């Protein structure tokens, strides 16, 4: 899956897990070994004003 899909989902899961830990429902973060994916560099170029 693309980084634009994985990273937000991972962030949401980690936020929920942090809350669950605070509630005492779980002891550790099961996503600790999952790394965020690096997003590819945007290589698109904007058009110059005279090229629009």
PyMOL Python script that loads the backbone (N, CA, C, O; Angstrom):
from pymol import cmd

cmd.read_pdbstr("""\
ATOM      1  N   UNK A   1       0.836  -1.184   0.000  1.00  0.00           N
ATOM      2  CA  UNK A   1       0.000   0.000   0.000  1.00  0.00           C
ATOM      3  C   UNK A   1       0.877   1.242   0.000  1.00  0.00           C
ATOM      4  O   UNK A   1       2.027   1.214   0.438  1.00  0.00           O
ATOM      5  N   UNK A   2       0.322   2.305  -0.488  1.00  0.00           N
ATOM      6  CA  UNK A   2       1.051   3.563  -0.593  1.00  0.00           C
ATOM      7  C   UNK A   2       1.211   4.221   0.773  1.00  0.00           C
ATOM      8  O   UNK A   2       0.402   4.021   1.679  1.00  0.00           O
ATOM      9  N   UNK A   3       2.273   5.007   0.894  1.00  0.00           N
ATOM     10  CA  UNK A   3       2.540   5.719   2.140  1.00  0.00           C
ATOM     11  C   UNK A   3       1.383   6.646   2.508  1.00  0.00           C
ATOM     12  O   UNK A   3       1.085   6.837   3.687  1.00  0.00           O
ATOM     13  N   UNK A   4       0.729   7.223   1.490  1.00  0.00           N
ATOM     14  CA  UNK A   4      -0.407   8.116   1.748  1.00  0.00           C
ATOM     15  C   UNK A   4      -1.594   7.384   2.353  1.00  0.00           C
ATOM     16  O   UNK A   4      -2.478   8.014   2.934  1.00  0.00           O
ATOM     17  N   UNK A   5      -1.625   6.082   2.228  1.00  0.00           N
ATOM     18  CA  UNK A   5      -2.680   5.263   2.830  1.00  0.00           C
ATOM     19  C   UNK A   5      -2.231   4.722   4.181  1.00  0.00           C
ATOM     20  O   UNK A   5      -2.966   4.801   5.165  1.00  0.00           O
ATOM     21  N   UNK A   6      -1.031   4.176   4.221  1.00  0.00           N
ATOM     22  CA  UNK A   6      -0.536   3.494   5.416  1.00  0.00           C
ATOM     23  C   UNK A   6      -0.293   4.462   6.574  1.00  0.00           C
ATOM     24  O   UNK A   6      -0.719   4.196   7.698  1.00  0.00           O
ATOM     25  N   UNK A   7       0.373   5.557   6.320  1.00  0.00           N
ATOM     26  CA  UNK A   7       0.768   6.455   7.409  1.00  0.00           C
ATOM     27  C   UNK A   7      -0.410   7.052   8.183  1.00  0.00           C
ATOM     28  O   UNK A   7      -0.370   7.059   9.414  1.00  0.00           O
ATOM     29  N   UNK A   8      -1.453   7.554   7.519  1.00  0.00           N
ATOM     30  CA  UNK A   8      -2.594   8.057   8.297  1.00  0.00           C
ATOM     31  C   UNK A   8      -3.294   6.950   9.094  1.00  0.00           C
ATOM     32  O   UNK A   8      -3.710   7.171  10.232  1.00  0.00           O
ATOM     33  N   UNK A   9      -3.422   5.773   8.502  1.00  0.00           N
ATOM     34  CA  UNK A   9      -4.062   4.658   9.207  1.00  0.00           C
ATOM     35  C   UNK A   9      -3.238   4.249  10.424  1.00  0.00           C
ATOM     36  O   UNK A   9      -3.790   3.966  11.487  1.00  0.00           O
ATOM     37  N   UNK A  10      -1.928   4.220  10.267  1.00  0.00           N
ATOM     38  CA  UNK A  10      -1.044   3.876  11.380  1.00  0.00           C
ATOM     39  C   UNK A  10      -1.148   4.924  12.490  1.00  0.00           C
ATOM     40  O   UNK A  10      -1.163   4.588  13.675  1.00  0.00           O
ATOM     41  N   UNK A  11      -1.220   6.167  12.099  1.00  0.00           N
ATOM     42  CA  UNK A  11      -1.364   7.241  13.081  1.00  0.00           C
ATOM     43  C   UNK A  11      -2.670   7.113  13.865  1.00  0.00           C
ATOM     44  O   UNK A  11      -2.691   7.291  15.083  1.00  0.00           O
ATOM     45  N   UNK A  12      -3.745   6.806  13.166  1.00  0.00           N
ATOM     46  CA  UNK A  12      -5.042   6.628  13.827  1.00  0.00           C
ATOM     47  C   UNK A  12      -4.982   5.464  14.810  1.00  0.00           C
ATOM     48  O   UNK A  12      -5.458   5.565  15.940  1.00  0.00           O
ATOM     49  N   UNK A  13      -4.389   4.352  14.362  1.00  0.00           N
ATOM     50  CA  UNK A  13      -4.283   3.174  15.231  1.00  0.00           C
ATOM     51  C   UNK A  13      -3.456   3.497  16.472  1.00  0.00           C
ATOM     52  O   UNK A  13      -3.820   3.105  17.581  1.00  0.00           O
ATOM     53  N   UNK A  14      -2.345   4.211  16.290  1.00  0.00           N
ATOM     54  CA  UNK A  14      -1.484   4.526  17.433  1.00  0.00           C
ATOM     55  C   UNK A  14      -2.160   5.485  18.405  1.00  0.00           C
ATOM     56  O   UNK A  14      -1.939   5.400  19.613  1.00  0.00           O
ATOM     57  N   UNK A  15      -2.971   6.384  17.897  1.00  0.00           N
ATOM     58  CA  UNK A  15      -3.714   7.282  18.778  1.00  0.00           C
ATOM     59  C   UNK A  15      -4.703   6.492  19.628  1.00  0.00           C
ATOM     60  O   UNK A  15      -4.808   6.707  20.835  1.00  0.00           O
ATOM     61  N   UNK A  16      -5.421   5.585  18.993  1.00  0.00           N
ATOM     62  CA  UNK A  16      -6.369   4.748  19.735  1.00  0.00           C
ATOM     63  C   UNK A  16      -5.645   3.873  20.749  1.00  0.00           C
ATOM     64  O   UNK A  16      -6.101   3.725  21.883  1.00  0.00           O
ATOM     65  N   UNK A  17      -4.528   3.298  20.349  1.00  0.00           N
ATOM     66  CA  UNK A  17      -3.755   2.431  21.249  1.00  0.00           C
ATOM     67  C   UNK A  17      -3.249   3.219  22.457  1.00  0.00           C
ATOM     68  O   UNK A  17      -3.266   2.720  23.582  1.00  0.00           O
ATOM     69  N   UNK A  18      -2.800   4.448  22.216  1.00  0.00           N
ATOM     70  CA  UNK A  18      -2.366   5.295  23.327  1.00  0.00           C
ATOM     71  C   UNK A  18      -3.484   5.549  24.317  1.00  0.00           C
ATOM     72  O   UNK A  18      -3.269   5.543  25.530  1.00  0.00           O
ATOM     73  N   UNK A  19      -4.688   5.774  23.788  1.00  0.00           N
ATOM     74  CA  UNK A  19      -5.843   5.986  24.669  1.00  0.00           C
ATOM     75  C   UNK A  19      -6.164   4.709  25.441  1.00  0.00           C
ATOM     76  O   UNK A  19      -6.441   4.754  26.639  1.00  0.00           O
ATOM     77  N   UNK A  20      -6.125   3.557  24.742  1.00  0.00           N
ATOM     78  CA  UNK A  20      -6.395   2.272  25.397  1.00  0.00           C
ATOM     79  C   UNK A  20      -5.373   1.998  26.495  1.00  0.00           C
ATOM     80  O   UNK A  20      -5.716   1.462  27.549  1.00  0.00           O
ATOM     81  N   UNK A  21      -4.122   2.366  26.246  1.00  0.00           N
ATOM     82  CA  UNK A  21      -3.103   2.187  27.282  1.00  0.00           C
ATOM     83  C   UNK A  21      -3.416   3.082  28.480  1.00  0.00           C
ATOM     84  O   UNK A  21      -3.278   2.661  29.629  1.00  0.00           O
ATOM     85  N   UNK A  22      -3.829   4.293  28.212  1.00  0.00           N
ATOM     86  CA  UNK A  22      -4.189   5.211  29.282  1.00  0.00           C
ATOM     87  C   UNK A  22      -5.358   4.705  30.112  1.00  0.00           C
ATOM     88  O   UNK A  22      -5.440   4.982  31.309  1.00  0.00           O
ATOM     89  N   UNK A  23      -6.253   3.971  29.486  1.00  0.00           N
ATOM     90  CA  UNK A  23      -7.401   3.395  30.183  1.00  0.00           C
ATOM     91  C   UNK A  23      -7.039   2.112  30.924  1.00  0.00           C
ATOM     92  O   UNK A  23      -7.819   1.596  31.724  1.00  0.00           O
ATOM     93  N   UNK A  24      -5.820   1.601  30.637  1.00  0.00           N
ATOM     94  CA  UNK A  24      -5.399   0.355  31.263  1.00  0.00           C
ATOM     95  C   UNK A  24      -5.932  -0.886  30.574  1.00  0.00           C
ATOM     96  O   UNK A  24      -5.878  -1.984  31.130  1.00  0.00           O
ATOM     97  N   UNK A  25      -6.446  -0.715  29.369  1.00  0.00           N
ATOM     98  CA  UNK A  25      -7.017  -1.849  28.647  1.00  0.00           C
ATOM     99  C   UNK A  25      -5.948  -2.719  28.007  1.00  0.00           C
ATOM    100  O   UNK A  25      -6.131  -3.929  27.878  1.00  0.00           O
ATOM    101  N   UNK A  26      -4.832  -2.119  27.604  1.00  0.00           N
ATOM    102  CA  UNK A  26      -3.703  -2.873  27.056  1.00  0.00           C
ATOM    103  C   UNK A  26      -2.426  -2.342  27.689  1.00  0.00           C
ATOM    104  O   UNK A  26      -2.384  -1.209  28.168  1.00  0.00           O
ATOM    105  N   UNK A  27      -1.395  -3.160  27.687  1.00  0.00           N
ATOM    106  CA  UNK A  27      -0.147  -2.775  28.342  1.00  0.00           C
ATOM    107  C   UNK A  27       0.897  -2.221  27.375  1.00  0.00           C
ATOM    108  O   UNK A  27       1.665  -1.330  27.738  1.00  0.00           O
ATOM    109  N   UNK A  28       0.932  -2.740  26.150  1.00  0.00           N
ATOM    110  CA  UNK A  28       1.973  -2.280  25.224  1.00  0.00           C
ATOM    111  C   UNK A  28       1.378  -1.999  23.853  1.00  0.00           C
ATOM    112  O   UNK A  28       0.268  -2.429  23.539  1.00  0.00           O
ATOM    113  N   UNK A  29       2.126  -1.281  23.056  1.00  0.00           N
ATOM    114  CA  UNK A  29       1.710  -0.898  21.716  1.00  0.00           C
ATOM    115  C   UNK A  29       2.076  -2.009  20.726  1.00  0.00           C
ATOM    116  O   UNK A  29       3.261  -2.233  20.477  1.00  0.00           O
ATOM    117  N   UNK A  30       1.093  -2.708  20.157  1.00  0.00           N
ATOM    118  CA  UNK A  30       1.404  -3.780  19.219  1.00  0.00           C
ATOM    119  C   UNK A  30       1.912  -3.277  17.864  1.00  0.00           C
ATOM    120  O   UNK A  30       2.355  -4.075  17.037  1.00  0.00           O
ATOM    121  N   UNK A  31       1.851  -1.967  17.630  1.00  0.00           N
ATOM    122  CA  UNK A  31       2.334  -1.419  16.361  1.00  0.00           C
ATOM    123  C   UNK A  31       3.756  -0.873  16.467  1.00  0.00           C
ATOM    124  O   UNK A  31       4.259  -0.267  15.521  1.00  0.00           O
ATOM    125  N   UNK A  32       4.400  -1.085  17.604  1.00  0.00           N
ATOM    126  CA  UNK A  32       5.715  -0.494  17.850  1.00  0.00           C
ATOM    127  C   UNK A  32       6.749  -0.878  16.793  1.00  0.00           C
ATOM    128  O   UNK A  32       7.653  -0.095  16.503  1.00  0.00           O
ATOM    129  N   UNK A  33       6.627  -2.063  16.219  1.00  0.00           N
ATOM    130  CA  UNK A  33       7.624  -2.506  15.230  1.00  0.00           C
ATOM    131  C   UNK A  33       7.263  -2.097  13.798  1.00  0.00           C
ATOM    132  O   UNK A  33       8.019  -2.383  12.869  1.00  0.00           O
ATOM    133  N   UNK A  34       6.131  -1.439  13.613  1.00  0.00           N
ATOM    134  CA  UNK A  34       5.724  -1.006  12.278  1.00  0.00           C
ATOM    135  C   UNK A  34       6.266   0.399  12.033  1.00  0.00           C
ATOM    136  O   UNK A  34       6.004   1.320  12.806  1.00  0.00           O
ATOM    137  N   UNK A  35       7.018   0.549  10.956  1.00  0.00           N
ATOM    138  CA  UNK A  35       7.612   1.844  10.631  1.00  0.00           C
ATOM    139  C   UNK A  35       6.729   2.593   9.645  1.00  0.00           C
ATOM    140  O   UNK A  35       6.071   2.002   8.790  1.00  0.00           O
ATOM    141  N   UNK A  36       6.736   3.904   9.791  1.00  0.00           N
ATOM    142  CA  UNK A  36       6.037   4.735   8.814  1.00  0.00           C
ATOM    143  C   UNK A  36       6.738   4.586   7.469  1.00  0.00           C
ATOM    144  O   UNK A  36       7.957   4.423   7.414  1.00  0.00           O
ATOM    145  N   UNK A  37       5.980   4.641   6.405  1.00  0.00           N
ATOM    146  CA  UNK A  37       6.568   4.561   5.070  1.00  0.00           C
ATOM    147  C   UNK A  37       6.951   5.962   4.608  1.00  0.00           C
ATOM    148  O   UNK A  37       6.250   6.936   4.880  1.00  0.00           O
ATOM    149  N   UNK A  38       8.058   6.041   3.916  1.00  0.00           N
ATOM    150  CA  UNK A  38       8.466   7.340   3.393  1.00  0.00           C
ATOM    151  C   UNK A  38       7.696   7.611   2.112  1.00  0.00           C
ATOM    152  O   UNK A  38       7.541   6.735   1.261  1.00  0.00           O
ATOM    153  N   UNK A  39       7.225   8.828   1.996  1.00  0.00           N
ATOM    154  CA  UNK A  39       6.467   9.223   0.812  1.00  0.00           C
ATOM    155  C   UNK A  39       7.443   9.560  -0.302  1.00  0.00           C
ATOM    156  O   UNK A  39       8.494  10.145  -0.042  1.00  0.00           O
ATOM    157  N   UNK A  40       7.118   9.204  -1.527  1.00  0.00           N
ATOM    158  CA  UNK A  40       8.010   9.539  -2.635  1.00  0.00           C
ATOM    159  C   UNK A  40       8.087  11.051  -2.814  1.00  0.00           C
ATOM    160  O   UNK A  40       7.133  11.774  -2.529  1.00  0.00           O
ATOM    161  N   UNK A  41       9.225  11.508  -3.284  1.00  0.00           N
ATOM    162  CA  UNK A  41       9.424  12.927  -3.525  1.00  0.00           C
ATOM    163  C   UNK A  41       8.543  13.381  -4.675  1.00  0.00           C
ATOM    164  O   UNK A  41       8.452  12.715  -5.706  1.00  0.00           O
ATOM    165  N   UNK A  42       7.900  14.516  -4.486  1.00  0.00           N
ATOM    166  CA  UNK A  42       7.059  15.078  -5.545  1.00  0.00           C
ATOM    167  C   UNK A  42       7.971  15.666  -6.610  1.00  0.00           C
ATOM    168  O   UNK A  42       8.667  16.650  -6.361  1.00  0.00           O
ATOM    169  N   UNK A  43       7.970  15.086  -7.762  1.00  0.00           N
ATOM    170  CA  UNK A  43       8.849  15.535  -8.844  1.00  0.00           C
ATOM    171  C   UNK A  43       8.105  16.349  -9.904  1.00  0.00           C
ATOM    172  O   UNK A  43       8.650  16.626 -10.972  1.00  0.00           O
ATOM    173  N   UNK A  44       6.878  16.725  -9.611  1.00  0.00           N
ATOM    174  CA  UNK A  44       6.131  17.544 -10.561  1.00  0.00           C
ATOM    175  C   UNK A  44       6.623  18.977 -10.477  1.00  0.00           C
ATOM    176  O   UNK A  44       7.070  19.433  -9.424  1.00  0.00           O
ATOM    177  N   UNK A  45       6.538  19.666 -11.568  1.00  0.00           N
ATOM    178  CA  UNK A  45       6.980  21.060 -11.601  1.00  0.00           C
ATOM    179  C   UNK A  45       5.785  21.940 -11.923  1.00  0.00           C
ATOM    180  O   UNK A  45       4.943  21.592 -12.751  1.00  0.00           O
ATOM    181  N   UNK A  46       5.726  23.061 -11.272  1.00  0.00           N
ATOM    182  CA  UNK A  46       4.687  24.036 -11.580  1.00  0.00           C
ATOM    183  C   UNK A  46       5.045  24.713 -12.892  1.00  0.00           C
ATOM    184  O   UNK A  46       6.220  24.883 -13.217  1.00  0.00           O
ATOM    185  N   UNK A  47       4.031  25.092 -13.633  1.00  0.00           N
ATOM    186  CA  UNK A  47       4.282  25.815 -14.878  1.00  0.00           C
ATOM    187  C   UNK A  47       4.671  27.256 -14.569  1.00  0.00           C
ATOM    188  O   UNK A  47       4.153  27.880 -13.644  1.00  0.00           O
ATOM    189  N   UNK A  48       5.588  27.754 -15.364  1.00  0.00           N
ATOM    190  CA  UNK A  48       5.954  29.158 -15.244  1.00  0.00           C
ATOM    191  C   UNK A  48       4.752  29.996 -15.668  1.00  0.00           C
ATOM    192  O   UNK A  48       3.906  29.521 -16.426  1.00  0.00           O
ATOM    193  N   UNK A  49       4.668  31.220 -15.193  1.00  0.00           N
ATOM    194  CA  UNK A  49       3.528  32.081 -15.514  1.00  0.00           C
ATOM    195  C   UNK A  49       3.344  32.249 -17.016  1.00  0.00           C
ATOM    196  O   UNK A  49       2.212  32.318 -17.495  1.00  0.00           O
ATOM    197  N   UNK A  50       4.438  32.315 -17.762  1.00  0.00           N
ATOM    198  CA  UNK A  50       4.334  32.513 -19.205  1.00  0.00           C
ATOM    199  C   UNK A  50       3.995  31.211 -19.946  1.00  0.00           C
ATOM    200  O   UNK A  50       3.808  31.253 -21.162  1.00  0.00           O
ATOM    201  N   UNK A  51       3.910  30.067 -19.274  1.00  0.00           N
ATOM    202  CA  UNK A  51       3.623  28.783 -19.913  1.00  0.00           C
ATOM    203  C   UNK A  51       2.206  28.296 -19.609  1.00  0.00           C
ATOM    204  O   UNK A  51       1.838  27.193 -20.013  1.00  0.00           O
ATOM    205  N   UNK A  52       1.418  29.087 -18.913  1.00  0.00           N
ATOM    206  CA  UNK A  52       0.049  28.683 -18.559  1.00  0.00           C
ATOM    207  C   UNK A  52      -0.869  28.761 -19.719  1.00  0.00           C
ATOM    208  O   UNK A  52      -2.055  28.456 -19.590  1.00  0.00           O
TER     209      UNK A  52
END
""", "prot")
cmd.dss("prot")
cmd.show_as("cartoon", "prot")
cmd.util.cbc("prot")
cmd.orient("prot")
